[in-house]
Amino acid sequence: MKIIIPMAGMGKRMRPHTLTIPKPLIRIAGKPIVQRLVEDIAKVCKEKIEEISFVIGDFGKEAEDMLLSIAANVGTKGNIFYQDTPLGTAHAILCAEKSLDGKVIVAFADTLFKADFILDESRDGIIWVHKVKDPESFGVVKTDKDNIITDFVEKPKKFISDLAIIGIYYFKDGANLKKELQYLIDNNLQKGGEFQLTDALENMKQKGISFYTGKVVEWLDCGNKNATVYTNKRILEHSNGEKRISETVKVENSIIIQPCFIGENVQIINSIIGPHVSIGENTTIDFSVITNSIIQSNTKISCVNLDNSMIGNYVEYFGSKKEVSIGDYTVLS
């Protein structure tokens, strides 16, 4: 089994946090989003993951090394491919064409999920879906009585289905997918100036490929600050067996209300932390009350009362606002 993760987008909705780091490498409960995605996929696969291919933009060597390290940490080989121009989902996947053979999972890197199924790798294809209340905002699928997808509909204006595509796909034959993606490129079949994966899926369906749905229990978005903070909350509530609080944490005259993640060498003084707070390594917090927030590493926070907030790496923040979103290397007082 191979995994291809297109992640070349600029993450504009997550600024200022994505000005210095790609969105999939932002840490939630101590782990980068993309690492959690890979681990979640591995849990539903019977076969060992033999390689992970990351399709990125110009992220720099440090980010590339982090991605290769994530692959190594799950016991597999990592590859880096580049999408220099944003030409759509089909184009992004085809940038990793050397990995498009055999069994392949394509997973876009701004989504996490919780599932209770094991992937049936004998199927031609499986598309991860989740029931949503507002299907008009999503790409949805319609299925027949045998759970085979009959229609792909992008943002339906009238009700077609409430099964939204979450951005994760399994293909039994990666080479066939590559052929269909290349067909779109060769014939310049674009929508809105981009080559779309759903067009390749429709072509494959018309040629007799049967796509089934894999219904996930929960779909967690990391598209903006509020969604990411909520995702952090849900991961903390379900982080079974994960080590949440480092043994090197120094807690002085403070209260920690679980669930929380607190990294190495964190100092918490005269404060109340939690519930649903993640704090990165080497961060110091004093005289503060913080709930439902993500604080990254090497940051200093004093005299604040925070909720529903994100604060980046190497930040110094001294204030009293209730809700903030502060990027890396910022000083505010």
VENTAQUI-V533296 format. One record per residue. N is the residue number from 1. RES is the residue in one small letter. PHI is phi in whole degrees, -180 to 180 (none if undefined). PSI is psi in degrees with one decimal (999 if undefined). OMEGA is omega in whole degrees, -180 to 180 (* if undefined). Layout:
N | RES | PHI | PSI | OMEGA
N | RES | PHI | PSI | OMEGA
This chain:
1 | m | none | 133.7 | 176
2 | k | -117 | 150.8 | 176
3 | i | -121 | 132.6 | 173
4 | i | -115 | 126.7 | -178
5 | i | -121 | 98.0 | 174
6 | p | -72 | 126.4 | -176
7 | m | -152 | 37.2 | -175
8 | a | -87 | -4.5 | -178
9 | g | -63 | 160.3 | -177
10 | m | -86 | -11.4 | 178
11 | g | 63 | 43.7 | -175
12 | k | -62 | -33.3 | -178
13 | r | -72 | -11.4 | 179
14 | m | -104 | 8.8 | 176
15 | r | -66 | 145.7 | 13
16 | p | -86 | -0.2 | -173
17 | h | -68 | -24.2 | -178
18 | t | -97 | 8.9 | 176
19 | l | -74 | -24.3 | -176
20 | t | -120 | -10.3 | -179
21 | i | -149 | 140.9 | 176
22 | p | -62 | 143.2 | -177
23 | k | -53 | -43.4 | -178
24 | p | -65 | -12.5 | 179
25 | l | -99 | 0.9 | 173
26 | i | -66 | 136.0 | -176
27 | r | -87 | 136.6 | 173
28 | i | -125 | 123.1 | -177
29 | a | 50 | 40.8 | 172
30 | g | 89 | -5.4 | -179
31 | k | -128 | 143.7 | 175
32 | p | -59 | 146.4 | 180
33 | i | -51 | -47.0 | -175
34 | v | -67 | -30.6 | 176
35 | q | -66 | -42.8 | 178
36 | r | -63 | -38.0 | 178
37 | l | -60 | -47.6 | 180
38 | v | -61 | -43.3 | -180
39 | e | -64 | -39.1 | 178
40 | d | -64 | -41.2 | 179
41 | i | -65 | -43.5 | -179
42 | a | -59 | -31.7 | -178
43 | k | -67 | -26.8 | -177
44 | v | -99 | -1.2 | -179
45 | c | -97 | 138.0 | 174
46 | k | -79 | -40.8 | -177
47 | e | -83 | 153.9 | 175
48 | k | -68 | 142.4 | 175
49 | i | -77 | 117.7 | -176
50 | e | -92 | -24.0 | 174
51 | e | -163 | 153.8 | 176
52 | i | -124 | 125.3 | 179
53 | s | -110 | 121.9 | 179
54 | f | -101 | 125.0 | 177
55 | v | -102 | 112.8 | -170
56 | i | -127 | 171.1 | 169
57 | g | -95 | -153.1 | 179
58 | d | -84 | 80.7 | -175
59 | f | -91 | -17.6 | -178
60 | g | 94 | 161.0 | -174
61 | k | -64 | -37.1 | -178
62 | e | -61 | -44.5 | 179
63 | a | -66 | -40.6 | 179
64 | e | -63 | -41.4 | 178
65 | d | -63 | -37.4 | 178
66 | m | -64 | -41.2 | 180
67 | l | -66 | -43.4 | 178
68 | l | -64 | -34.7 | 177
69 | s | -67 | -38.4 | 178
70 | i | -61 | -43.6 | 177
71 | a | -61 | -44.7 | -180
72 | a | -63 | -36.9 | -178
73 | n | -67 | -23.0 | 176
74 | v | -99 | 13.9 | 172
75 | g | 79 | 32.6 | -179
76 | t | -143 | 174.5 | -180
77 | k | -85 | 141.8 | 176
78 | g | -111 | 141.5 | 175
79 | n | -124 | 148.2 | 176
80 | i | -117 | 125.9 | 173
81 | f | -125 | 160.1 | -173
82 | y | -121 | 136.6 | 168
83 | q | -113 | 100.8 | -174
84 | d | -78 | -26.3 | -179
85 | t | -127 | 132.4 | -178
86 | p | -76 | 90.1 | -175
87 | l | -111 | 22.0 | 174
88 | g | 104 | 172.3 | -174
89 | t | -67 | -40.9 | -180
90 | a | -64 | -42.8 | 179
91 | h | -64 | -41.0 | -179
92 | a | -61 | -44.3 | -180
93 | i | -66 | -41.0 | -178
94 | l | -67 | -19.8 | 175
95 | c | -61 | -22.4 | 177
96 | a | -104 | 37.5 | -173
97 | e | -59 | -27.8 | 179
98 | k | -65 | -18.7 | 178
99 | s | -99 | 0.2 | -176
100 | l | -89 | 74.4 | 171
101 | d | -155 | 153.0 | -177
102 | g | 68 | -157.7 | -179
103 | k | -77 | 129.6 | -174
104 | v | -137 | 136.7 | 168
105 | i | -111 | 128.5 | 174
106 | v | -105 | 125.1 | -177
107 | a | -136 | 117.3 | 177
108 | f | -78 | 141.3 | -159
109 | a | -90 | 16.2 | 178
110 | d | -112 | 23.5 | -178
111 | t | -140 | 142.9 | 172
112 | l | -124 | 164.6 | -176
113 | f | -153 | 164.1 | 172
114 | k | -126 | 124.7 | -175
115 | a | -132 | 152.6 | 177
116 | d | -122 | 23.9 | 177
117 | f | -114 | 159.3 | 172
118 | i | -107 | 132.4 | -175
119 | l | -61 | 125.5 | 176
120 | d | -88 | 95.4 | -172
121 | e | -76 | -1.8 | 175
122 | s | -80 | -15.4 | 179
123 | r | -70 | 152.3 | 174
124 | d | -61 | -44.7 | -178
125 | g | -161 | 149.9 | 178
126 | i | -135 | 133.7 | -180
127 | i | -118 | 122.0 | 180
128 | w | -69 | 131.1 | 180
129 | v | -136 | 162.7 | 177
130 | h | -147 | 138.7 | 178
131 | k | -69 | 133.2 | -179
132 | v | -128 | 157.4 | -179
133 | k | -82 | -26.0 | -175
134 | d | -123 | 70.3 | -175
135 | p | -62 | -19.0 | 180
136 | e | -66 | -11.8 | 180
137 | s | -95 | 0.6 | -172
138 | f | -133 | 166.9 | 164
139 | g | -81 | 127.8 | -176
140 | v | -123 | 165.7 | 176
141 | v | -124 | 150.2 | 173
142 | k | -113 | 139.2 | -176
143 | t | -124 | 161.0 | 174
144 | d | -95 | -172.4 | -176
145 | k | -65 | -19.7 | -180
146 | d | -96 | 10.5 | 179
147 | n | 70 | 20.8 | 175
148 | i | -91 | 134.4 | -178
149 | i | -72 | 127.2 | 179
150 | t | -104 | -25.2 | -176
151 | d | -147 | 141.8 | 168
152 | f | -110 | 125.1 | -177
153 | v | -131 | 124.5 | -179
154 | e | -92 | 117.1 | 177
155 | k | 47 | 66.3 | -176
156 | p | -64 | 135.1 | 180
157 | k | -78 | -26.5 | 172
158 | k | -121 | 161.0 | -173
159 | f | -65 | 123.4 | 174
160 | i | -116 | -45.0 | -177
161 | s | -166 | 155.9 | 175
162 | d | -109 | 16.0 | 178
163 | l | -94 | 100.2 | -178
164 | a | -87 | 139.5 | 175
165 | i | -75 | 126.2 | -176
166 | i | -94 | -5.9 | 176
167 | g | 101 | 22.8 | 177
168 | i | -131 | 131.3 | -171
169 | y | -138 | 141.2 | 173
170 | y | -113 | 135.4 | 177
171 | f | -128 | 126.0 | 178
172 | k | -69 | -31.2 | -177
173 | d | -125 | 93.3 | -179
174 | g | -63 | -31.4 | -180
175 | a | -66 | -36.5 | 177
176 | n | -67 | -40.8 | 176
177 | l | -60 | -44.1 | 180
178 | k | -59 | -42.6 | -180
179 | k | -61 | -42.5 | -179
180 | e | -71 | -36.7 | 176
181 | l | -65 | -42.8 | 179
182 | q | -64 | -34.2 | 178
183 | y | -60 | -41.5 | 178
184 | l | -62 | -44.2 | -178
185 | i | -67 | -48.1 | -176
186 | d | -62 | -31.8 | -178
187 | n | -103 | 9.2 | 176
188 | n | 52 | 44.9 | -179
189 | l | -89 | 92.1 | -176
190 | q | -113 | 158.0 | 169
191 | k | -132 | 122.6 | -178
192 | g | 63 | 29.2 | 179
193 | g | 80 | 11.8 | -179
194 | e | -135 | 154.5 | 175
195 | f | -92 | 121.5 | -170
196 | q | -105 | 135.0 | 177
197 | l | -59 | -38.1 | -178
198 | t | -60 | -29.8 | 177
199 | d | -67 | -39.6 | 176
200 | a | -66 | -39.5 | 178
201 | l | -62 | -42.1 | 179
202 | e | -63 | -42.4 | 178
203 | n | -62 | -42.1 | 180
204 | m | -65 | -41.3 | 179
205 | k | -62 | -42.2 | 180
206 | q | -64 | -24.3 | -180
207 | k | -93 | 7.5 | 173
208 | g | 104 | 1.7 | 176
209 | i | -74 | 129.7 | -180
210 | s | -98 | 119.8 | 176
211 | f | -104 | 130.5 | 177
212 | y | -108 | 165.9 | 177
213 | t | -100 | 144.0 | 169
214 | g | -113 | 106.2 | -172
215 | k | -87 | 117.9 | -179
216 | v | -88 | 151.3 | -179
217 | v | -73 | -38.3 | -178
218 | e | -146 | 140.6 | 179
219 | w | -119 | 120.9 | -176
220 | l | -115 | 122.6 | -176
221 | d | -96 | 147.6 | 174
222 | c | -127 | 37.4 | -173
223 | g | -80 | -26.2 | 180
224 | n | -147 | -179.6 | -175
225 | k | -61 | -49.9 | -177
226 | n | -62 | -42.9 | 180
227 | a | -64 | -38.2 | -179
228 | t | -69 | -39.9 | 177
229 | v | -63 | -39.7 | 178
230 | y | -66 | -40.5 | 178
231 | t | -61 | -42.1 | 176
232 | n | -56 | -43.5 | 179
233 | k | -59 | -47.5 | -176
234 | r | -68 | -37.4 | 179
235 | i | -65 | -41.7 | 178
236 | l | -62 | -35.5 | -180
237 | e | -72 | -22.0 | -176
238 | h | -119 | 14.1 | -177
239 | s | -79 | 68.4 | -177
240 | n | -64 | 122.2 | 175
241 | g | 82 | -9.6 | 179
242 | e | -76 | 141.2 | 177
243 | k | -75 | 120.9 | -171
244 | r | -100 | -34.8 | -176
245 | i | -126 | 121.1 | -178
246 | s | -66 | 149.6 | 177
247 | e | -69 | -15.8 | -179
248 | t | -91 | 2.7 | 179
249 | v | -68 | 134.4 | 176
250 | k | -105 | 118.0 | -179
251 | v | -117 | 119.6 | -177
252 | e | -127 | 118.7 | 178
253 | n | 51 | 44.5 | -175
254 | s | -138 | 163.9 | 179
255 | i | -123 | 132.9 | 174
256 | i | -114 | 121.9 | -179
257 | i | -104 | 114.9 | -177
258 | q | -73 | 157.8 | 2
259 | p | -85 | 140.1 | 176
260 | c | -143 | 158.0 | 167
261 | f | -116 | 129.8 | 178
262 | i | -135 | 120.6 | -173
263 | g | -81 | -171.5 | -176
264 | e | -65 | 140.5 | 171
265 | n | 58 | 32.2 | 174
266 | v | -83 | 141.6 | 176
267 | q | -117 | 127.3 | 179
268 | i | -125 | 116.8 | -172
269 | i | -128 | 129.3 | 176
270 | n | 50 | 47.5 | -174
271 | s | -141 | 163.6 | 172
272 | i | -119 | 121.3 | -176
273 | i | -121 | 126.7 | 175
274 | g | 106 | 171.2 | 2
275 | p | -80 | 171.4 | 173
276 | h | 63 | 46.9 | 178
277 | v | -119 | 135.6 | 172
278 | s | -116 | 131.7 | -178
279 | i | -129 | 125.6 | 180
280 | g | -79 | 170.8 | -174
281 | e | -64 | 153.6 | 174
282 | n | 61 | 27.2 | 178
283 | t | -99 | 145.1 | 178
284 | t | -121 | 131.5 | 179
285 | i | -131 | 128.4 | 175
286 | d | -140 | 152.5 | 177
287 | f | 49 | 48.9 | -175
288 | s | -140 | 157.9 | 172
289 | v | -124 | 119.0 | -175
290 | i | -132 | 126.0 | 176
291 | t | -130 | 152.0 | 169
292 | n | 47 | 56.7 | -174
293 | s | -148 | 162.7 | 176
294 | i | -119 | 121.1 | 176
295 | i | -117 | 124.6 | -178
296 | q | -86 | -160.0 | -167
297 | s | -91 | 160.4 | 173
298 | n | 55 | 40.4 | -175
299 | t | -118 | 150.3 | 178
300 | k | -122 | 126.0 | -178
301 | i | -130 | 134.2 | -178
302 | s | -145 | 137.9 | 171
303 | c | 59 | 49.8 | 179
304 | v | -125 | 159.4 | 174
305 | n | -130 | 96.5 | -168
306 | l | -117 | 145.8 | 171
307 | d | -148 | 149.7 | 177
308 | n | 51 | 50.7 | -173
309 | s | -128 | 156.7 | 172
310 | m | -130 | 129.1 | 178
311 | i | -129 | 131.7 | -172
312 | g | -82 | -161.6 | -180
313 | n | -85 | 147.2 | 176
314 | y | 56 | 46.0 | 178
315 | v | -106 | 144.6 | 169
316 | e | -121 | 115.3 | -176
317 | y | -130 | 120.4 | 179
318 | f | -128 | 109.9 | -176
319 | g | -177 | -162.4 | -175
320 | s | -140 | 8.9 | -177
321 | k | -64 | 149.2 | -177
322 | k | -78 | -35.6 | -176
323 | e | -140 | 127.8 | -178
324 | v | -140 | 161.1 | 171
325 | s | -138 | 104.0 | -171
326 | i | -123 | 125.6 | -179
327 | g | -80 | 178.1 | -178
328 | d | -61 | 154.5 | 172
329 | y | 55 | 47.7 | -180
330 | t | -121 | 140.6 | 175
331 | v | -120 | 121.4 | 180
332 | l | -135 | 133.5 | 178
333 | s | -148 | 999 | *
